[in-house]
Amino acid sequence: MKFPNAYVGVRKLFLAEIFGILLYIVLLLSARNLLSNAFSSALPWVILGISLVLACFRFLALGRAAIDEPIFGKAQLANLLSFVLSVVNTFVDNNYLSLAQAVASFCVMLFIVNGIIRLAERLNDFSTGNRGKLVKTMMFVLIISPFLLLIPAISSSKGRGSGALFLVLAVVGILVLLLISYVLYLSLLHRAKTMLAHAKVEEWDPLAGASDELRSDRSESDPW
């Protein structure tokens, strides 16, 4: 295996995403019971605990992957910053902190995607590299789309009630783009994990690039 540390790190990143999805699904299914009794006050702490577990798992995974590809080290720092901001935002409700935390989370994903693209280029896997570039494009579209989709809703709100319809459509459109982007991101992690698992270390040939005559002379003079 050519990049064993990157393989272990990316595999753990993929498992962390799947684990996080399962935890939030369980939390969503039990939300009605949590909100209907005394445990409702503990809900923010439950979410914070899940975020802590996932942040630690990602931090270790990114640190391992950074041994083979330094870009993952930037993602590791952004992941740490994102978690710190989320903890502070739990106790101090501030819009600027929420925005900073969202930007940090975006940077985590962006650095991870860039790291995978870089590994794909080093392994000459153009298919995975192109998939990474597609995911990165979708991430930037997701940033721009709220402004583009909400402009018609805001401008039409001065009309005869059609603004509410445009607003609902804008929110649905943003959610659809978010879902598509995340599915592409998960597929990229899985594709990168498979790519790294099959990456082989090329054996060094001291006669690489030598002429056929030199190779034949070497084989005749070396009985072994």
Number of C-alpha atoms within 10 A of each C-alpha: 12 15 19 17 20 27 24 17 25 28 20 21 25 21 17 19 17 12 15 16 12 12 14 14 12 11 17 12 11 11 15 11 13 16 13 9 9 10 12 14 11 12 15 12 12 13 14 16 13 16 16 16 14 17 19 15 17 25 21 15 24 30 21 22 27 20 16 19 18 15 20 29 22 18 28 25 16 23 24 18 16 22 20 14 19 22 15 14 17 15 9 12 10 11 10 10 16 18 12 16 23 15 13 22 19 19 19 25 19 21 20 25 26 20 25 29 24 18 22 21 15 11 17 11 16 13 13 21 23 14 21 28 16 16 25 21 12 20 22 13 15 19 14 11 17 15 11 12 18 19 15 15 19 15 12 17 16 10 9 8 10 15 18 14 12 20 19 13 15 21 14 13 16 18 14 13 18 17 12 15 21 16 13 19 24 17 16 22 24 16 18 27 21 14 18 23 17 13 15 13 9 8 6 7 8 7 11 8 8 10 9 10 9 11 13 11 10 12 11 10 8 8 6 5
